[in-house]
Structures are given as C-alpha cells and as structure tokens.
C-alpha cells in the first residue's frame, strides 16, 4: 500500500512523482531523475520518504532482558536514547530478519522494513512465554534528510538539531508550522554522512515534507536511495541477506556483540568467531563498462564458481561507464583488487564503500531484476 506521504502527494495534482514498490510499500521511485536526486544526497540535501519502515513499541518490565535474549546486539547495556543495529537469528544461527532497536525510558522502539515487519513481529511474539512483554505497532511514519546541508535545511524548516551521536534518538526543539509535538529525530548510523530521520504522525507528514522542500531540500525517490545503498555497500534484508546467511558472512560486525551473553543462535555465532571457519563474505565488485549482470549471476575465479551477485547498478560517467555489484564470494577468492569473472564480464573485487568523489556525479540506471533466493 502507499506510504502516508504518498497518500498526501497523490492528492496533489502537481506532484511529479513516479511511484513504485520499495521495501514493502508504494513510494516515489523518482521525482525528477536519479542523477539529480543522487547528487543532492552527497552535495546538498536530499529529503525522502521513509514510510516503507515499520515501527514496533516493546513495553513491560521484562522488555530489556527479553529482547537482549532475542537479538545479536547488546540491548541490556544500551544507554537511554541510543540505538543499535541487530539480527534476529534462528537456533541454527541463520538470519531471520534485521532491525534497529532504540532504548527509551519506558519502552524500546524497533524499526524495520515493512517487507519483513509482519514476519519479524510474529517470530518475536513466539518467544514471549512467561515474560511481562507487550508488542504494539506504532502509527508513525518518517522523512529522511541527508547531505552536507541537512542541518541547514532542518533549521530553516524550524527543527533545531543539537549535537548528537550516530543512532541517537531525541525530541528536537521545533518551531515548525505542523505543531508536531510528538515528533522525534534520529541521527543516522553513518557518522561521516549527515543523515537524520524525522519520525512523525501520519497526519503531519505532508506539512513536514512541504516545509523541508521549501527550506531547500531536494525530493529524492527510492531509485537514488537504492543507488546510494549499493555504492555504500549496505546489504538489504530479503535481497542481499536471505534466511540461509550466517551473520559473519554479511561482514556486518556492527550487528554483533560477543560479551552480552546468551541469545537465540548465539552458540553458532560464537563457534564461528572462535574457530574462524566462515567460508563466504559479502563484498563489492566493479566492472569497467556496461555489463548485463543480474542478481543471481555466478562469480568465477580460476575456472571455479566461487560466489553470486545479489544487487547491481550501472553508472554512466562522461566518456565511460561501469557496473557496480554486491554479492558473496568465498573468502580465499575475495581479496580486494582481485579479478574475477561475472558471466562474460571481467570484474574487480572492491572494498566498500566506493569513493563517490571519484565518480564525477554519475548518472544512475538501477537494475530492477531481483532474485531473492539464488543458489550456488
């Protein structure tokens, strides 16, 4: 279904947005073109719909102990007002979902894609036995603000942002016209990139959006967001992370804590850490020139199949073009700079994130082909 923001914008006859499904919801794929929108995220300020995210409130006196035993990161020692990224595993250590958890005074807020929200909530509820824990879906939506001028745009829109740390959630001082007394702001996880999420009631999201655009924010759609994700090397659950992946294979050390104690799947994660026997890793690949590479394509090194591709994007720059892909490769073949074959294309294993400054503001064409369960 449409996000709350797109419900508002769809009623505006002058809205230029092209809609598409993204991460479990219908939102804007683009407003103008992907090149302009992508450039705004890195050179000025892009504003974008985060209505494809779903939020759950965890309450009850056992909430901290219970959630700490459910996910891979440390909830017990998390400071109030701070968040962490974590995986939800099965007893065999395979990833069943990912989420962000934010600790408040009387509750914990969980944030994940709509595409996996229902299944994640069902898995969590299954493990509430004799615990004083309640899970409730929150009627909130959000708008993202990103770029070197993000603070300037937020300030002009009447939202004053204090000095903050990555994954810190706070109530800002607002003088905006929407009177959003219940809004909250979260600083993005990537410290070098100025990124913020403004969580707000659905009834106020249209007013907030107009204020941010009037303050100089460039509307950005999911095509540019997807391009940004791939170039930064961030895996997406359901696309790059499937239910057969093990945590250490994804290279997302930020999701793991090895001192917190027991949780579902912890024995497998600890065994991998102590023995160092995970065989694959998630990484990037660059092909000079335009290559027809689709998710599920096989990676070959020394005439042996050593991996698979999960996400791709094509970059067109003046005088040349290149294809960037994400995927899994066997560790012994995954040395940065090594040449491999992906189908008929010669590719180089690349350290992520890529150097965006060296790409001359590329025009972006995003592969829409996705295979959620390729085999190799």
BAMI-584979 format. One line per field, with one value per residue (C-alpha): x, y, z negated; chain. Coordinates in pm, 1 decimal, m for minus. Layout:
<pts>
px = X/... $
py = Y/... $
pz = Z/... $
c = A/... $
</pts>
This chain:
<pts>
px = 0.0/103.8/302.6/128.2/336.5/244.8/m122.4/m81.7/129.0/m100.8/m379.5/m160.8/m226.9/110.4/318.4/568.0/648.6/668.2/553.8/694.9/709.6/1012.2/1086.3/726.2/542.1/447.9/652.8/815.3/1071.8/1181.2/1061.4/1290.6/1579.5/1808.4/2123.3/1994.5/1846.4/2157.9/2377.0/2159.5/2230.1/2603.4/2639.0/2349.5/2044.2/1801.8/1469.1/1293.5/1001.9/1075.1/719.1/843.0/969.3/752.1/789.4/701.8/693.9/814.4/687.3/667.3/911.7/1089.2/1137.9/1515.3/1604.9/1369.4/1487.3/1851.1/1794.9/1636.2/1880.2/2253.5/2342.7/2356.5/2023.0/2096.4/2379.8/2237.6/2208.5/1866.1/1819.4/2061.1/2009.6/2182.0/2153.3/2091.3/1998.0/1724.7/1851.9/1709.6/1870.5/2093.1/2238.1/2078.1/1947.1/1568.5/1548.6/1728.2/1619.0/1722.1/1637.0/1617.5/1605.7/1374.0/1285.0/973.4/995.8/1212.1/1132.4/1202.3/1245.3/1248.1/1124.1/755.6/852.5/968.7/777.7/489.0/715.0/958.2/678.0/538.7/879.6/928.1/583.1/652.3/916.7/704.7/628.2/609.5/760.8/599.4/641.2/394.4/445.5/239.7/260.9/307.9/119.4/424.6/587.2/914.5/1100.5/1474.8/1707.9/2061.8/2356.2/2610.8/2332.9/2095.2/2126.3/2075.2/1756.6/1621.6/1693.5/1516.7/1218.9/1203.5/1362.2/1661.2/1910.7/2154.4/2498.2/2422.6/2587.1/2504.9/2186.5/2083.0/1708.7/1584.2/1297.6/1408.0/1320.6/1067.3/917.5/774.4/420.4/295.3/291.5/428.1/454.4/518.6/791.9/1133.1/1461.4/1725.7/2081.4/2187.6/2433.1/2698.4/2884.9/3063.1/2732.2/2487.3/2167.6/1858.7/1518.9/1221.0/955.8/613.1/239.9/98.6/m142.7/150.9/386.4/259.0/317.1/664.1/752.9/645.4/843.6/1161.3/1128.3/1057.9/1371.7/1587.0/1562.6/1559.9/1291.6/1461.8/1300.0/1380.3/1592.0/1853.3/1826.0/1890.2/2189.4/2328.9/2280.7/2465.9/2757.4/2795.7/2793.9/2498.4/2317.8/1939.0/1745.7/1545.8/1778.7/2140.8/2065.9/1849.5/1737.6/2029.8/2301.4/2511.7/2590.6/2968.7/2913.7/2745.2/3051.1/2814.8/3018.1/2809.9/2521.7/2714.0/2815.5/3027.4/3006.3/2629.5/2554.6/2309.3/2058.3/1893.8/2162.3/2447.5/2621.2/2671.3/2789.4/3041.2/3162.4/3228.8/3416.0/3633.9/3711.9/3717.6/3559.1/3302.7/3370.6/3198.4/3194.6/2979.7/3165.9/3153.0/3253.6/3328.7/3313.5/3457.9/3194.5/2828.8/2768.2/2443.9/2472.4/2161.7/2114.1/2191.6/2477.6/2767.1/3116.6/3403.5/3773.8/4033.6/3750.5/3575.1/3239.1/3313.3/3010.6/2696.4/2567.6/2276.4/2245.1/2365.8/2372.0/2505.1/2692.3/2735.6/3005.9/3140.3/3336.8/3290.1/3057.5/3087.7/2872.7/2883.4/2753.7/2721.8/2736.0/2902.6/3237.5/3448.7/3698.9/4007.5/3897.4/3768.9/4088.2/4033.0/4166.5/4144.6/3996.9/3705.1/3450.3/3079.4/2916.6/3108.1/3224.7/3565.3/3522.2/3741.3/3668.3/3620.0/3639.4/3311.5/3202.0/3329.1/3489.9/3192.5/3401.4/3592.3/3277.0/3211.2/2845.2/2740.6/2406.5/2237.5/2046.7/1932.9/1877.9/1527.3/1589.1/1597.0/1611.1/1555.0/1687.7/1973.4/2175.8/2544.1 $
py = 0.0/362.3/525.3/804.6/1065.1/925.5/928.8/1302.9/1367.8/1159.5/1405.0/1686.6/1716.5/1886.6/1607.5/1473.3/1154.7/821.3/552.3/202.5/m67.0/m40.7/m241.8/m341.0/m17.7/200.9/519.3/760.6/593.8/937.2/1296.5/1426.0/1195.0/965.8/1162.4/1490.7/1321.0/1113.0/1424.2/1604.1/1332.7/1399.9/1763.3/1950.0/1798.2/1530.8/1465.3/1133.4/920.7/663.1/537.9/194.4/144.9/m4.1/63.8/m153.7/m49.5/m302.0/m243.1/m436.4/m478.5/m772.4/m594.7/m535.9/m885.5/m1049.0/m853.7/m894.2/m1269.9/m1238.9/m1036.2/m1034.4/m694.0/m560.5/m419.5/m462.3/m208.4/31.5/387.2/550.3/749.6/537.3/264.8/m39.6/m247.3/m620.2/m950.1/m1190.4/m1549.6/m1899.7/m2164.7/m2272.6/m1919.7/m1821.2/m1465.2/m1436.8/m1056.6/m735.4/m430.0/m120.7/m102.4/228.9/231.8/483.8/534.1/316.2/127.6/6.0/105.4/m141.1/m20.2/m245.5/m263.1/m318.6/m608.6/m810.0/m639.6/m887.1/m1193.9/m1037.3/m947.0/m1300.0/m1453.2/m1222.5/m1295.2/m1668.0/m1628.8/m1435.9/m1716.1/m1607.9/m1264.6/m931.4/m802.2/m638.1/m557.7/m288.4/m140.8/236.6/459.9/661.6/748.6/925.1/1153.6/1125.2/1424.2/1365.1/1560.4/1825.3/2085.3/1863.5/2065.8/2389.1/2261.1/2123.5/2455.8/2656.3/2422.0/2504.1/2187.6/2265.4/1976.7/1964.5/1799.4/1429.2/1089.1/821.0/628.6/878.2/944.0/1271.5/1519.2/1834.1/2193.4/2277.4/2598.5/2437.5/2506.1/2147.0/2161.0/1805.4/1775.9/1401.0/1407.6/1255.1/1277.6/1006.7/1069.7/828.0/545.5/663.7/934.6/1098.5/1143.4/1394.2/1189.3/1228.8/1062.8/1267.5/1036.2/1196.7/1121.7/1037.2/1332.6/1576.3/1422.8/1629.5/1955.5/1844.6/1744.1/2079.5/2263.7/2068.0/2118.0/2490.1/2507.3/2383.3/2004.0/1818.0/1546.8/1209.1/882.1/517.3/477.2/720.5/570.8/226.0/354.5/514.6/190.5/m20.8/220.8/231.2/m149.9/m182.5/m518.6/m519.0/m795.3/m1001.9/m902.8/m932.0/m1107.8/m1417.5/m1668.1/m1900.2/m1639.1/m1651.2/m1318.5/m1322.1/m1389.1/m1048.9/m855.1/m655.6/m660.9/m363.9/m608.1/m838.2/m823.5/m1103.0/m1008.5/m973.0/m1334.6/m1583.9/m1521.3/m1735.2/m1860.7/m1731.3/m2068.9/m2080.2/m1717.9/m1776.9/m2100.3/m1918.5/m1642.8/m1882.4/m2117.4/m1858.9/m2102.2/m1890.5/m1954.7/m1665.1/m1288.7/m1004.4/m751.3/m529.6/m577.0/m322.4/m382.6/m121.4/m63.5/m158.4/m522.0/m717.6/m854.6/m963.7/m1078.1/m1448.9/m1425.3/m1656.6/m1536.7/m1742.3/m1738.4/m1976.4/m2150.6/m2233.2/m2099.7/m1900.2/m1679.4/m1499.6/m1146.7/m1005.6/m636.0/m436.6/m80.9/78.9/410.9/625.7/892.7/1122.4/907.3/579.6/362.0/97.7/m158.6/m194.6/m508.7/m653.9/m1020.8/m1310.9/m1466.8/m1736.6/m1571.8/m1717.2/m1562.4/m1233.9/m1031.0/m664.3/m590.0/m947.7/m1002.4/m1243.2/m1321.7/m1249.9/m1413.7/m1275.3/m963.7/m919.9/m765.3/m648.1/m725.2/m384.3/m255.6/m87.5/187.4/310.0/651.8/853.7/1167.2/987.0/909.2/1258.7/1281.1/970.1/925.9/625.7/339.0/88.3/m277.6/m377.9/m750.6/m927.5/m1292.9/m1334.5/m1689.3/m1757.5/m2075.2/m2155.6 $
pz = 0.0/37.2/m238.2/m433.7/m249.4/91.5/m6.1/m60.0/250.7/472.8/394.8/524.9/897.1/942.7/786.0/1043.6/851.6/1034.4/790.2/739.9/472.4/243.2/m69.0/m123.3/m39.2/257.1/259.4/504.3/731.2/853.4/868.2/1145.7/1235.5/1036.3/1119.8/974.9/670.6/600.3/628.3/371.2/112.0/139.5/249.5/86.1/m87.8/18.1/m156.1/m110.0/m219.8/m491.2/m506.7/m395.6/m752.0/m1028.5/m1399.5/m1697.5/m2062.7/m2322.1/m2677.8/m3005.7/m3293.7/m3124.8/m2790.3/m2818.1/m2940.0/m2688.3/m2381.4/m2483.8/m2460.1/m2117.2/m1905.9/m1829.5/m1974.9/m2332.0/m2449.4/m2821.2/m2834.7/m2576.3/m2708.0/m2711.1/m2393.0/m2188.9/m1931.2/m1779.1/m1463.6/m1520.6/m1359.4/m1461.6/m1422.1/m1437.2/m1662.6/m1370.6/m1351.1/m1020.1/m984.2/m1008.7/m999.0/m1086.7/m1283.1/m1473.6/m1845.1/m2034.6/m2413.7/m2581.2/m2947.2/m2948.1/m2619.7/m2332.7/m1974.5/m1693.1/m1335.9/m1027.6/m667.3/m606.7/m380.6/m682.1/m965.2/m990.3/m985.0/m1233.6/m1472.9/m1450.7/m1529.1/m1826.5/m1969.8/m1951.7/m2224.3/m2474.5/m2720.8/m3086.8/m3021.3/m3103.0/m2748.6/m2510.4/m2142.6/m1971.5/m1620.9/m1625.5/m1385.3/m1287.9/m959.7/m882.9/m644.5/m583.3/m545.8/m418.1/m282.9/m385.3/m408.6/m609.5/m931.3/m739.4/m577.0/m905.9/m1077.0/m806.2/m840.3/m1212.5/m1352.2/m1572.4/m1597.9/m1893.5/m1887.2/m1850.7/m1806.6/m1546.5/m1631.2/m1897.9/m1925.4/m2070.3/m2073.2/m1889.6/m1964.7/m1696.2/m1565.8/m1254.8/m1137.9/m1175.6/m1558.6/m1564.7/m1940.0/m1917.9/m1653.0/m1721.4/m1531.3/m1490.6/m1377.2/m1105.5/m1171.7/m923.9/m1117.7/m818.0/m631.7/m779.7/m784.7/m1002.1/m1029.4/m1147.1/m1294.2/m1287.6/m1299.6/m952.9/m969.8/m986.0/m729.8/m436.4/m620.0/m728.2/m371.6/m228.0/m496.3/m420.0/m43.7/m92.5/m308.7/m20.0/m39.6/292.9/315.1/359.5/465.5/399.6/715.9/583.3/234.1/376.9/573.1/259.2/64.8/320.0/357.3/m21.6/m33.5/m272.6/m243.7/m230.9/m405.8/m159.0/126.2/8.4/m320.2/m294.5/m557.7/m484.1/m557.2/m874.1/m1048.0/m987.2/m616.6/m579.6/m712.2/m937.8/m1259.4/m1380.6/m1438.9/m1673.6/m2039.3/m2188.4/m2557.5/m2611.4/m2699.6/m2551.9/m2273.4/m2007.0/m1768.5/m1988.7/m2009.2/m1631.4/m1613.1/m1891.4/m1734.8/m1405.9/m1590.6/m1788.9/m1502.1/m1223.2/m979.4/m788.1/m420.1/m240.0/m273.5/m144.2/70.0/379.3/743.2/1015.7/1390.3/1625.7/1892.0/1904.6/1822.9/1815.9/1463.3/1275.8/917.2/903.0/1156.2/1072.5/984.2/1126.9/1031.5/1176.0/1363.4/1036.1/919.5/603.8/541.1/653.8/713.2/511.6/618.7/919.4/1050.0/1368.8/1354.4/1662.9/1644.0/1916.8/2159.1/1975.7/1774.6/1505.2/1329.0/951.9/783.9/435.7/353.5/173.7/259.6/98.2/m136.1/28.1/359.2/219.1/183.2/270.1/618.3/743.3/1089.2/1127.3/1396.3/1360.0/1657.5/1957.9/1770.0/1608.0/1261.3/976.4/611.0/445.1/90.1/m7.9/m28.1/306.3/344.2/468.0/522.7/798.1/993.5/1138.2/1036.6/1231.4/1396.4/1246.3/1402.2/1142.1/1213.3/1110.0/1154.5/820.6/732.3/357.3/347.5/593.3/529.4/565.5 $
c = A/A/A/A/A/A/A/A/A/A/A/A/A/A/A/A/A/A/A/A/A/A/A/A/A/A/A/A/A/A/A/A/A/A/A/A/A/A/A/A/A/A/A/A/A/A/A/A/A/A/A/A/A/A/A/A/A/A/A/A/A/A/A/A/A/A/A/A/A/A/A/A/A/A/A/A/A/A/A/A/A/A/A/A/A/A/A/A/A/A/A/A/A/A/A/A/A/A/A/A/A/A/A/A/A/A/A/A/A/A/A/A/A/A/A/A/A/A/A/A/A/A/A/A/A/A/A/A/A/A/A/A/A/A/A/A/A/A/A/A/A/A/A/A/A/A/A/A/A/A/A/A/A/A/A/A/A/A/A/A/A/A/A/A/A/A/A/A/A/A/A/A/A/A/A/A/A/A/A/A/A/A/A/A/A/A/A/A/A/A/A/A/A/A/A/A/A/A/A/A/A/A/A/A/A/A/A/A/A/A/A/A/A/A/A/A/A/A/A/A/A/A/A/A/A/A/A/A/A/A/A/A/A/A/A/A/A/A/A/A/A/A/A/A/A/A/A/A/A/A/A/A/A/A/A/A/A/A/A/A/A/A/A/A/A/A/A/A/A/A/A/A/A/A/A/A/A/A/A/A/A/A/A/A/A/A/A/A/A/A/A/A/A/A/A/A/A/A/A/A/A/A/A/A/A/A/A/A/A/A/A/A/A/A/A/A/A/A/A/A/A/A/A/A/A/A/A/A/A/A/A/A/A/A/A/A/A/A/A/A/A/A/A/A/A/A/A/A/A/A/A/A/A/A/A/A/A/A/A/A/A/A/A/A/A/A/A/A/A/A/A/A/A/A/A/A $
</pts>
